[in-house]
């Protein structure tokens, strides 16, 4: 499988998962950006932002240990059907285990993953991540406007959408698209901010 090599340079997210361990799989594992891209079906500024928001929030919530999957509540300012909120929610859910109503209901009152994700939360941030065990939370904002797209992308996209792009132009568009994603990761301190509540 070929993919942009910068994927391999992106920091991974290590989690502990008591449910996974209990059911005989493994207790500690890592998510990398490539896995998230496979699940999302694409790599874009939104998927990159969701990954970065989760990465940075969990580093603040669990500064000296692995994050505990299933022990994290996530709230979003937007409605599920607004813009790209659902895409972001799917990425965050994959990493944290949090879901709205569709997730695992638990075993005898433990390990529930449903009702840990909420939209329209009335918060002044893109998202808020909260540890269930301690109640400590962080607010996260993501804004990638400081990392602009290459000016050639829009005319290339118009050619692609109208079916007149050459194979070379299609390849160029994909490379320029991923170059922007790469630059977003390279400038994570400028696009993601985390604040303890």
C-alpha positions as protocol buffer text, in pm:
chain_id: "A"
residue {
  index: 1
  type: UNK
  ca { x: 0 y: 0 z: 0 }
}
residue {
  index: 2
  type: UNK
  ca { x: 132 y: 341 z: -93 }
}
residue {
  index: 3
  type: UNK
  ca { x: 44 y: 654 z: 99 }
}
residue {
  index: 4
  type: UNK
  ca { x: 202 y: 992 z: 181 }
}
residue {
  index: 5
  type: UNK
  ca { x: 513 y: 919 z: 383 }
}
residue {
  index: 6
  type: UNK
  ca { x: 454 y: 1206 z: 626 }
}
residue {
  index: 7
  type: UNK
  ca { x: 180 y: 989 z: 780 }
}
residue {
  index: 8
  type: UNK
  ca { x: 460 y: 788 z: 943 }
}
residue {
  index: 9
  type: UNK
  ca { x: 605 y: 1097 z: 1112 }
}
residue {
  index: 10
  type: UNK
  ca { x: 286 y: 1195 z: 1297 }
}
residue {
  index: 11
  type: UNK
  ca { x: 280 y: 1136 z: 1672 }
}
residue {
  index: 12
  type: UNK
  ca { x: 76 y: 832 z: 1774 }
}
residue {
  index: 13
  type: UNK
  ca { x: -188 y: 820 z: 2047 }
}
residue {
  index: 14
  type: UNK
  ca { x: -141 y: 548 z: 2311 }
}
residue {
  index: 15
  type: UNK
  ca { x: -446 y: 427 z: 2504 }
}
residue {
  index: 16
  type: UNK
  ca { x: -530 y: 174 z: 2772 }
}
residue {
  index: 17
  type: UNK
  ca { x: -853 y: -18 z: 2721 }
}
residue {
  index: 18
  type: UNK
  ca { x: -983 y: -230 z: 3009 }
}
residue {
  index: 19
  type: UNK
  ca { x: -1275 y: -368 z: 2806 }
}
residue {
  index: 20
  type: UNK
  ca { x: -1049 y: -477 z: 2523 }
}
residue {
  index: 21
  type: UNK
  ca { x: -819 y: -648 z: 2774 }
}
residue {
  index: 22
  type: UNK
  ca { x: -1106 y: -813 z: 2961 }
}
residue {
  index: 23
  type: UNK
  ca { x: -1238 y: -963 z: 2640 }
}
residue {
  index: 24
  type: UNK
  ca { x: -902 y: -1119 z: 2560 }
}
residue {
  index: 25
  type: UNK
  ca { x: -757 y: -891 z: 2292 }
}
residue {
  index: 26
  type: UNK
  ca { x: -502 y: -645 z: 2437 }
}
residue {
  index: 27
  type: UNK
  ca { x: -496 y: -379 z: 2706 }
}
residue {
  index: 28
  type: UNK
  ca { x: -268 y: -108 z: 2569 }
}
residue {
  index: 29
  type: UNK
  ca { x: -236 y: -5 z: 2206 }
}
residue {
  index: 30
  type: UNK
  ca { x: -168 y: 290 z: 1979 }
}
residue {
  index: 31
  type: UNK
  ca { x: -364 y: 471 z: 1713 }
}
residue {
  index: 32
  type: UNK
  ca { x: -169 y: 623 z: 1427 }
}
residue {
  index: 33
  type: UNK
  ca { x: -287 y: 866 z: 1162 }
}
residue {
  index: 34
  type: UNK
  ca { x: -279 y: 603 z: 888 }
}
residue {
  index: 35
  type: UNK
  ca { x: -534 y: 392 z: 1077 }
}
residue {
  index: 36
  type: UNK
  ca { x: -759 y: 693 z: 1123 }
}
residue {
  index: 37
  type: UNK
  ca { x: -736 y: 774 z: 750 }
}
residue {
  index: 38
  type: UNK
  ca { x: -833 y: 416 z: 664 }
}
residue {
  index: 39
  type: UNK
  ca { x: -1139 y: 435 z: 888 }
}
residue {
  index: 40
  type: UNK
  ca { x: -1239 y: 782 z: 764 }
}
residue {
  index: 41
  type: UNK
  ca { x: -1176 y: 692 z: 401 }
}
residue {
  index: 42
  type: UNK
  ca { x: -971 y: 1005 z: 337 }
}
residue {
  index: 43
  type: UNK
  ca { x: -711 y: 1247 z: 473 }
}
residue {
  index: 44
  type: UNK
  ca { x: -813 y: 1611 z: 485 }
}
residue {
  index: 45
  type: UNK
  ca { x: -785 y: 1918 z: 710 }
}
residue {
  index: 46
  type: UNK
  ca { x: -1093 y: 1804 z: 903 }
}
residue {
  index: 47
  type: UNK
  ca { x: -964 y: 1452 z: 975 }
}
residue {
  index: 48
  type: UNK
  ca { x: -622 y: 1594 z: 1059 }
}
residue {
  index: 49
  type: UNK
  ca { x: -782 y: 1849 z: 1292 }
}
residue {
  index: 50
  type: UNK
  ca { x: -990 y: 1588 z: 1472 }
}
residue {
  index: 51
  type: UNK
  ca { x: -677 y: 1377 z: 1523 }
}
residue {
  index: 52
  type: UNK
  ca { x: -477 y: 1674 z: 1648 }
}
residue {
  index: 53
  type: UNK
  ca { x: -750 y: 1794 z: 1883 }
}
residue {
  index: 54
  type: UNK
  ca { x: -775 y: 1449 z: 2036 }
}
residue {
  index: 55
  type: UNK
  ca { x: -398 y: 1403 z: 2057 }
}
residue {
  index: 56
  type: UNK
  ca { x: -342 y: 1736 z: 2233 }
}
residue {
  index: 57
  type: UNK
  ca { x: -645 y: 1707 z: 2463 }
}
residue {
  index: 58
  type: UNK
  ca { x: -544 y: 1361 z: 2582 }
}
residue {
  index: 59
  type: UNK
  ca { x: -185 y: 1471 z: 2642 }
}
residue {
  index: 60
  type: UNK
  ca { x: -319 y: 1741 z: 2875 }
}
residue {
  index: 61
  type: UNK
  ca { x: -568 y: 1513 z: 3049 }
}
residue {
  index: 62
  type: UNK
  ca { x: -320 y: 1227 z: 3093 }
}
residue {
  index: 63
  type: UNK
  ca { x: 19 y: 1402 z: 3119 }
}
residue {
  index: 64
  type: UNK
  ca { x: 215 y: 1109 z: 3262 }
}
residue {
  index: 65
  type: UNK
  ca { x: 16 y: 808 z: 3148 }
}
residue {
  index: 66
  type: UNK
  ca { x: -174 y: 659 z: 2859 }
}
residue {
  index: 67
  type: UNK
  ca { x: -527 y: 786 z: 2806 }
}
residue {
  index: 68
  type: UNK
  ca { x: -799 y: 547 z: 2921 }
}
residue {
  index: 69
  type: UNK
  ca { x: -1036 y: 461 z: 2638 }
}
residue {
  index: 70
  type: UNK
  ca { x: -1396 y: 466 z: 2758 }
}
residue {
  index: 71
  type: UNK
  ca { x: -1314 y: 707 z: 3042 }
}
residue {
  index: 72
  type: UNK
  ca { x: -1347 y: 1025 z: 2833 }
}
residue {
  index: 73
  type: UNK
  ca { x: -1656 y: 1235 z: 2773 }
}
residue {
  index: 74
  type: UNK
  ca { x: -1647 y: 1456 z: 2463 }
}
residue {
  index: 75
  type: UNK
  ca { x: -1869 y: 1755 z: 2389 }
}
residue {
  index: 76
  type: UNK
  ca { x: -1895 y: 1960 z: 2071 }
}
residue {
  index: 77
  type: UNK
  ca { x: -2028 y: 2310 z: 2019 }
}
residue {
  index: 78
  type: UNK
  ca { x: -2186 y: 2221 z: 1685 }
}
residue {
  index: 79
  type: UNK
  ca { x: -2487 y: 2008 z: 1607 }
}
residue {
  index: 80
  type: UNK
  ca { x: -2414 y: 1661 z: 1470 }
}
residue {
  index: 81
  type: UNK
  ca { x: -2551 y: 1762 z: 1131 }
}
residue {
  index: 82
  type: UNK
  ca { x: -2363 y: 2093 z: 1111 }
}
residue {
  index: 83
  type: UNK
  ca { x: -2074 y: 2117 z: 866 }
}
residue {
  index: 84
  type: UNK
  ca { x: -1810 y: 1855 z: 940 }
}
residue {
  index: 85
  type: UNK
  ca { x: -1910 y: 1789 z: 1304 }
}
residue {
  index: 86
  type: UNK
  ca { x: -2003 y: 1429 z: 1226 }
}
residue {
  index: 87
  type: UNK
  ca { x: -1670 y: 1360 z: 1057 }
}
residue {
  index: 88
  type: UNK
  ca { x: -1484 y: 1503 z: 1356 }
}
residue {
  index: 89
  type: UNK
  ca { x: -1702 y: 1305 z: 1595 }
}
residue {
  index: 90
  type: UNK
  ca { x: -1629 y: 979 z: 1412 }
}
residue {
  index: 91
  type: UNK
  ca { x: -1253 y: 1031 z: 1440 }
}
residue {
  index: 92
  type: UNK
  ca { x: -1272 y: 1129 z: 1807 }
}
residue {
  index: 93
  type: UNK
  ca { x: -1499 y: 832 z: 1877 }
}
residue {
  index: 94
  type: UNK
  ca { x: -1258 y: 589 z: 1718 }
}
residue {
  index: 95
  type: UNK
  ca { x: -977 y: 704 z: 1945 }
}
residue {
  index: 96
  type: UNK
  ca { x: -1160 y: 770 z: 2274 }
}
residue {
  index: 97
  type: UNK
  ca { x: -1438 y: 513 z: 2248 }
}
residue {
  index: 98
  type: UNK
  ca { x: -1696 y: 783 z: 2327 }
}
residue {
  index: 99
  type: UNK
  ca { x: -2023 y: 765 z: 2131 }
}
residue {
  index: 100
  type: UNK
  ca { x: -2360 y: 935 z: 2153 }
}
residue {
  index: 101
  type: UNK
  ca { x: -2625 y: 662 z: 2166 }
}
residue {
  index: 102
  type: UNK
  ca { x: -2486 y: 401 z: 1929 }
}
residue {
  index: 103
  type: UNK
  ca { x: -2197 y: 271 z: 2137 }
}
residue {
  index: 104
  type: UNK
  ca { x: -2141 y: -27 z: 2363 }
}
residue {
  index: 105
  type: UNK
  ca { x: -2395 y: -47 z: 2646 }
}
residue {
  index: 106
  type: UNK
  ca { x: -2155 y: -210 z: 2893 }
}
residue {
  index: 107
  type: UNK
  ca { x: -2122 y: -528 z: 3097 }
}
residue {
  index: 108
  type: UNK
  ca { x: -2316 y: -531 z: 3425 }
}
residue {
  index: 109
  type: UNK
  ca { x: -2295 y: -156 z: 3457 }
}
residue {
  index: 110
  type: UNK
  ca { x: -1928 y: -124 z: 3357 }
}
residue {
  index: 111
  type: UNK
  ca { x: -1741 y: -32 z: 3037 }
}
residue {
  index: 112
  type: UNK
  ca { x: -2031 y: 159 z: 2878 }
}
residue {
  index: 113
  type: UNK
  ca { x: -1925 y: 376 z: 2586 }
}
residue {
  index: 114
  type: UNK
  ca { x: -2262 y: 518 z: 2483 }
}
residue {
  index: 115
  type: UNK
  ca { x: -2380 y: 863 z: 2596 }
}
residue {
  index: 116
  type: UNK
  ca { x: -2021 y: 989 z: 2631 }
}
residue {
  index: 117
  type: UNK
  ca { x: -2040 y: 1215 z: 2323 }
}
residue {
  index: 118
  type: UNK
  ca { x: -2265 y: 1519 z: 2307 }
}
residue {
  index: 119
  type: UNK
  ca { x: -2335 y: 1778 z: 2038 }
}
residue {
  index: 120
  type: UNK
  ca { x: -2489 y: 2127 z: 2081 }
}
residue {
  index: 121
  type: UNK
  ca { x: -2313 y: 2138 z: 2416 }
}
residue {
  index: 122
  type: UNK
  ca { x: -2322 y: 2515 z: 2459 }
}
residue {
  index: 123
  type: UNK
  ca { x: -1946 y: 2544 z: 2503 }
}
residue {
  index: 124
  type: UNK
  ca { x: -1713 y: 2823 z: 2390 }
}
residue {
  index: 125
  type: UNK
  ca { x: -1467 y: 2595 z: 2211 }
}
residue {
  index: 126
  type: UNK
  ca { x: -1458 y: 2349 z: 1923 }
}
residue {
  index: 127
  type: UNK
  ca { x: -1470 y: 2062 z: 2172 }
}
residue {
  index: 128
  type: UNK
  ca { x: -1435 y: 1978 z: 2540 }
}
residue {
  index: 129
  type: UNK
  ca { x: -1277 y: 1654 z: 2666 }
}
residue {
  index: 130
  type: UNK
  ca { x: -1347 y: 1542 z: 3024 }
}
residue {
  index: 131
  type: UNK
  ca { x: -1201 y: 1258 z: 3229 }
}
residue {
  index: 132
  type: UNK
  ca { x: -1490 y: 1072 z: 3389 }
}
residue {
  index: 133
  type: UNK
  ca { x: -1281 y: 949 z: 3682 }
}
residue {
  index: 134
  type: UNK
  ca { x: -1149 y: 1291 z: 3792 }
}
residue {
  index: 135
  type: UNK
  ca { x: -1388 y: 1539 z: 3629 }
}
residue {
  index: 136
  type: UNK
  ca { x: -1091 y: 1733 z: 3490 }
}
residue {
  index: 137
  type: UNK
  ca { x: -1164 y: 1881 z: 3149 }
}
residue {
  index: 138
  type: UNK
  ca { x: -991 y: 2072 z: 2872 }
}
residue {
  index: 139
  type: UNK
  ca { x: -1136 y: 2286 z: 2596 }
}
residue {
  index: 140
  type: UNK
  ca { x: -984 y: 2256 z: 2251 }
}
residue {
  index: 141
  type: UNK
  ca { x: -1004 y: 2490 z: 1953 }
}
residue {
  index: 142
  type: UNK
  ca { x: -900 y: 2406 z: 1598 }
}
residue {
  index: 143
  type: UNK
  ca { x: -855 y: 2665 z: 1323 }
}
residue {
  index: 144
  type: UNK
  ca { x: -648 y: 2577 z: 1016 }
}
residue {
  index: 145
  type: UNK
  ca { x: -708 y: 2904 z: 829 }
}
residue {
  index: 146
  type: UNK
  ca { x: -345 y: 3003 z: 891 }
}
residue {
  index: 147
  type: UNK
  ca { x: -238 y: 2714 z: 665 }
}
residue {
  index: 148
  type: UNK
  ca { x: -384 y: 2810 z: 326 }
}
residue {
  index: 149
  type: UNK
  ca { x: -440 y: 2582 z: 32 }
}
residue {
  index: 150
  type: UNK
  ca { x: -215 y: 2608 z: -269 }
}
residue {
  index: 151
  type: UNK
  ca { x: -378 y: 2851 z: -520 }
}
residue {
  index: 152
  type: UNK
  ca { x: -359 y: 2584 z: -792 }
}
residue {
  index: 153
  type: UNK
  ca { x: -597 y: 2355 z: -603 }
}
residue {
  index: 154
  type: UNK
  ca { x: -925 y: 2527 z: -686 }
}
residue {
  index: 155
  type: UNK
  ca { x: -885 y: 2525 z: -1066 }
}
residue {
  index: 156
  type: UNK
  ca { x: -765 y: 2166 z: -1049 }
}
residue {
  index: 157
  type: UNK
  ca { x: -1067 y: 2070 z: -838 }
}
residue {
  index: 158
  type: UNK
  ca { x: -1299 y: 2232 z: -1090 }
}
residue {
  index: 159
  type: UNK
  ca { x: -1139 y: 2024 z: -1365 }
}
residue {
  index: 160
  type: UNK
  ca { x: -1174 y: 1708 z: -1157 }
}
residue {
  index: 161
  type: UNK
  ca { x: -1540 y: 1774 z: -1074 }
}
residue {
  index: 162
  type: UNK
  ca { x: -1626 y: 1837 z: -1439 }
}
residue {
  index: 163
  type: UNK
  ca { x: -1436 y: 1531 z: -1559 }
}
residue {
  index: 164
  type: UNK
  ca { x: -1181 y: 1711 z: -1776 }
}
residue {
  index: 165
  type: UNK
  ca { x: -871 y: 1672 z: -1559 }
}
residue {
  index: 166
  type: UNK
  ca { x: -583 y: 1473 z: -1703 }
}
residue {
  index: 167
  type: UNK
  ca { x: -426 y: 1189 z: -1499 }
}
residue {
  index: 168
  type: UNK
  ca { x: -131 y: 1420 z: -1431 }
}
residue {
  index: 169
  type: UNK
  ca { x: -363 y: 1693 z: -1302 }
}
residue {
  index: 170
  type: UNK
  ca { x: -548 y: 1444 z: -1083 }
}
residue {
  index: 171
  type: UNK
  ca { x: -217 y: 1331 z: -932 }
}
residue {
  index: 172
  type: UNK
  ca { x: -107 y: 1690 z: -881 }
}
residue {
  index: 173
  type: UNK
  ca { x: -432 y: 1776 z: -702 }
}
residue {
  index: 174
  type: UNK
  ca { x: -390 y: 1486 z: -461 }
}
residue {
  index: 175
  type: UNK
  ca { x: -31 y: 1583 z: -388 }
}
residue {
  index: 176
  type: UNK
  ca { x: -126 y: 1946 z: -323 }
}
residue {
  index: 177
  type: UNK
  ca { x: -416 y: 1837 z: -102 }
}
residue {
  index: 178
  type: UNK
  ca { x: -192 y: 1618 z: 113 }
}
residue {
  index: 179
  type: UNK
  ca { x: 77 y: 1887 z: 121 }
}
residue {
  index: 180
  type: UNK
  ca { x: -172 y: 2110 z: 301 }
}
residue {
  index: 181
  type: UNK
  ca { x: -255 y: 1833 z: 548 }
}
residue {
  index: 182
  type: UNK
  ca { x: 117 y: 1785 z: 609 }
}
residue {
  index: 183
  type: UNK
  ca { x: 162 y: 2157 z: 673 }
}
residue {
  index: 184
  type: UNK
  ca { x: -128 y: 2151 z: 921 }
}
residue {
  index: 185
  type: UNK
  ca { x: 51 y: 1884 z: 1123 }
}
residue {
  index: 186
  type: UNK
  ca { x: 379 y: 2075 z: 1097 }
}
residue {
  index: 187
  type: UNK
  ca { x: 206 y: 2384 z: 1238 }
}
residue {
  index: 188
  type: UNK
  ca { x: 0 y: 2213 z: 1506 }
}
residue {
  index: 189
  type: UNK
  ca { x: 83 y: 2477 z: 1768 }
}
residue {
  index: 190
  type: UNK
  ca { x: -71 y: 2742 z: 1543 }
}
residue {
  index: 191
  type: UNK
  ca { x: -387 y: 2548 z: 1456 }
}
residue {
  index: 192
  type: UNK
  ca { x: -474 y: 2377 z: 1785 }
}
residue {
  index: 193
  type: UNK
  ca { x: -505 y: 2537 z: 2128 }
}
residue {
  index: 194
  type: UNK
  ca { x: -587 y: 2357 z: 2453 }
}
residue {
  index: 195
  type: UNK
  ca { x: -710 y: 2529 z: 2768 }
}
residue {
  index: 196
  type: UNK
  ca { x: -773 y: 2368 z: 3106 }
}
residue {
  index: 197
  type: UNK
  ca { x: -1118 y: 2448 z: 3246 }
}
